């Protein structure tokens, strides 16, 4: 089990785009179990068209690399504005990925806490109900952060409904 002090959340720069692009391929491959409509492109890659926006819209999009003991362990893409909220300033976890070897070791939870420390404010976390592992992870992480004070709602989605967690991270709460 990785100790919490060994986890870092490093702001990604445009020079990290190739790394993030490669990690996104692993992430989207994992999601293809949950979203059967995900298909490979003719080049054998899934692709992620929005990645360049993280360098051109830096005031609204935030890219991070998760490291465990200095080694790459995953990534986080967050946005200001969410498809699940009317408030244009609410923060949203667009994509969150932890490599399989680091899952269930505290790395993801610590990375989430580091994210909420770095970007305090109102948040939404959207999870497909078809992604049972992610749903359990986010319910636990958000519940721990907020001591159960988050709002949990369901929104229609395809192929499964979405669970939406809404909460506010404030520096005093994000000490877990």
Backbone torsions as a table, in degrees:
resi	resn	phi	psi	omega
1	UNK	NA	131.9	-179.0
2	UNK	-77.4	135.6	176.2
3	UNK	-75.3	148.0	-176.3
4	UNK	-61.8	-26.2	-178.9
5	UNK	-74.4	-12.4	-178.5
6	UNK	-91.4	-2.9	-177.0
7	UNK	-96.0	133.8	174.3
8	UNK	-130.6	154.9	176.5
9	UNK	-124.5	102.9	-173.5
10	UNK	-102.0	131.7	176.5
11	UNK	-61.3	130.1	178.8
12	UNK	-85.3	149.5	175.8
13	UNK	-117.5	173.8	-179.4
14	UNK	-60.1	-25.7	177.5
15	UNK	-70.5	-15.8	176.5
16	UNK	-88.4	0.1	-177.6
17	UNK	-56.3	-44.1	178.6
18	UNK	-62.0	-39.9	177.0
19	UNK	-61.9	-49.2	179.7
20	UNK	-63.0	-38.0	178.0
21	UNK	-60.3	-42.6	177.7
22	UNK	-66.2	-43.0	178.6
23	UNK	-65.1	-36.4	177.5
24	UNK	-61.4	-34.4	177.1
25	UNK	-61.4	-43.6	178.2
26	UNK	-64.5	-43.9	-179.9
27	UNK	-61.1	-49.4	-178.0
28	UNK	-66.7	-35.5	174.9
29	UNK	-58.7	-45.3	176.7
30	UNK	-59.2	-42.5	-178.0
31	UNK	-69.7	-19.3	-178.9
32	UNK	-64.0	-17.9	172.7
33	UNK	-71.9	-31.5	-176.1
34	UNK	-89.7	-36.6	-177.3
35	UNK	-116.5	93.4	-174.5
36	UNK	-63.8	-14.0	179.3
37	UNK	-79.1	-7.2	179.4
38	UNK	-71.5	126.1	-178.3
39	UNK	-128.6	148.1	172.8
40	UNK	-69.2	147.1	172.6
41	UNK	-78.6	174.1	-179.5
42	UNK	-62.0	-22.1	179.9
43	UNK	-88.0	3.3	179.8
44	UNK	81.8	12.2	179.2
45	UNK	-120.7	153.4	175.4
46	UNK	-79.9	-43.9	-178.9
47	UNK	78.7	160.3	177.7
48	UNK	-149.3	93.0	-173.2
49	UNK	-60.2	-25.3	-174.9
50	UNK	-82.8	-9.9	-176.1
51	UNK	-54.8	-45.0	179.9
52	UNK	-59.1	-25.1	179.5
53	UNK	-65.3	-23.3	179.6
54	UNK	-70.0	-15.2	176.7
55	UNK	-101.5	-27.3	-177.6
56	UNK	-94.4	-16.9	179.6
57	UNK	-122.9	54.3	-172.4
58	UNK	-63.4	-20.1	178.5
59	UNK	-79.8	-15.1	-177.8
60	UNK	-122.0	-11.0	-177.3
61	UNK	-131.5	137.1	-172.8
62	UNK	-133.8	121.7	-179.5
63	UNK	-112.9	136.2	-179.0
64	UNK	-136.4	150.1	173.2
65	UNK	-109.6	129.8	176.5
66	UNK	-89.1	131.2	175.9
67	UNK	-125.5	144.4	174.8
68	UNK	-123.1	118.2	-177.2
69	UNK	52.0	38.3	177.2
70	UNK	84.0	-9.5	-178.8
71	UNK	-95.1	146.9	179.2
72	UNK	-63.8	127.7	-178.4
73	UNK	-123.2	-10.4	-179.8
74	UNK	159.6	-160.9	-179.4
75	UNK	-155.6	163.9	173.4
76	UNK	-134.7	134.4	169.4
77	UNK	-119.2	121.3	-179.5
78	UNK	-122.0	153.7	179.4
79	UNK	-132.7	155.5	169.0
80	UNK	-96.1	117.3	-170.9
81	UNK	106.1	137.9	-176.5
82	UNK	-139.3	142.4	174.7
83	UNK	-66.9	-9.5	-178.5
84	UNK	-103.7	8.1	-177.9
85	UNK	-144.0	147.6	177.8
86	UNK	-80.9	-26.1	-178.4
87	UNK	-69.5	117.6	-178.2
88	UNK	-69.1	-11.8	-178.4
89	UNK	-102.2	-2.4	177.8
90	UNK	-64.8	143.3	178.3
91	UNK	-90.0	147.3	-173.4
92	UNK	-140.0	135.4	173.4
93	UNK	-84.1	103.9	-178.8
94	UNK	-73.3	-45.1	-179.5
95	UNK	-147.2	141.9	179.9
96	UNK	-145.6	123.4	-175.2
97	UNK	-140.1	130.9	173.2
98	UNK	-122.6	129.4	178.0
99	UNK	-56.6	145.2	-175.0
100	UNK	-52.9	-39.0	-176.9
101	UNK	-64.7	-18.4	-179.0
102	UNK	-103.4	-3.2	-178.4
103	UNK	-72.1	152.1	179.6
104	UNK	58.9	30.0	178.5
105	UNK	-124.0	2.0	-178.0
106	UNK	95.4	-8.1	-178.0
107	UNK	-63.8	-48.7	-178.8
108	UNK	-62.9	-44.4	-179.3
109	UNK	-63.2	-42.8	179.0
110	UNK	-65.4	-39.7	177.8
111	UNK	-62.3	-39.9	178.0
112	UNK	-62.6	-44.0	179.3
113	UNK	-62.8	-43.1	178.2
114	UNK	-61.4	-38.0	177.1
115	UNK	-63.4	-47.3	-178.2
116	UNK	-68.1	-27.0	173.1
117	UNK	-70.8	-42.0	-176.8
118	UNK	-69.5	-37.3	-177.0
119	UNK	-124.6	71.1	179.9
120	UNK	-67.4	150.0	179.2
121	UNK	147.1	-164.5	178.8
122	UNK	-79.5	134.8	-175.9
123	UNK	-128.8	152.1	163.8
124	UNK	-126.4	142.7	172.6
125	UNK	-126.3	120.4	-178.6
126	UNK	-107.4	131.3	-178.7
127	UNK	-137.2	131.4	174.6
128	UNK	-67.3	133.4	177.9
129	UNK	-65.5	-14.3	175.3
130	UNK	-78.4	-9.3	-179.6
131	UNK	-104.3	77.9	-172.0
132	UNK	-58.5	-41.5	-179.7
133	UNK	-63.6	-44.9	179.2
134	UNK	-67.0	-38.3	179.7
135	UNK	-61.8	-45.0	178.1
136	UNK	-64.0	-42.4	179.6
137	UNK	-59.3	-52.5	-175.5
138	UNK	-68.7	-36.1	177.1
139	UNK	-60.2	-42.8	179.2
140	UNK	-69.0	-46.1	-177.2
141	UNK	-65.2	-46.7	-179.8
142	UNK	-68.1	-41.6	178.9
143	UNK	-60.8	-41.5	178.7
144	UNK	-66.2	-44.1	-179.6
145	UNK	-61.1	-44.1	-171.5
146	UNK	-99.9	2.8	-174.7
147	UNK	53.4	37.9	177.3
148	UNK	82.4	9.2	-176.2
149	UNK	-88.0	2.9	179.5
150	UNK	-75.3	154.3	173.1
151	UNK	-93.4	134.6	179.3
152	UNK	-121.6	120.7	-179.8
153	UNK	-128.3	168.8	177.1
154	UNK	-119.8	137.6	177.5
155	UNK	-124.3	148.3	177.4
156	UNK	-61.9	150.2	177.4
157	UNK	-163.9	169.3	179.4
158	UNK	-131.9	129.5	8.6
159	UNK	-86.2	-5.1	-179.9
160	UNK	-131.9	156.7	173.8
161	UNK	-62.9	161.5	176.8
162	UNK	-103.7	138.6	169.8
163	UNK	-97.4	130.9	-177.6
164	UNK	-121.1	122.1	175.7
165	UNK	-102.0	128.5	178.5
166	UNK	-121.8	134.2	-177.1
167	UNK	-165.5	173.8	176.0
168	UNK	-121.5	131.2	174.0
169	UNK	-99.2	127.4	175.9
170	UNK	-125.2	147.0	-174.4
171	UNK	-50.0	-35.7	-179.2
172	UNK	-65.8	-33.7	-178.4
173	UNK	-81.0	-22.4	-170.2
174	UNK	-93.4	40.8	-179.4
175	UNK	-101.6	5.8	-178.1
176	UNK	-71.0	NA	NA
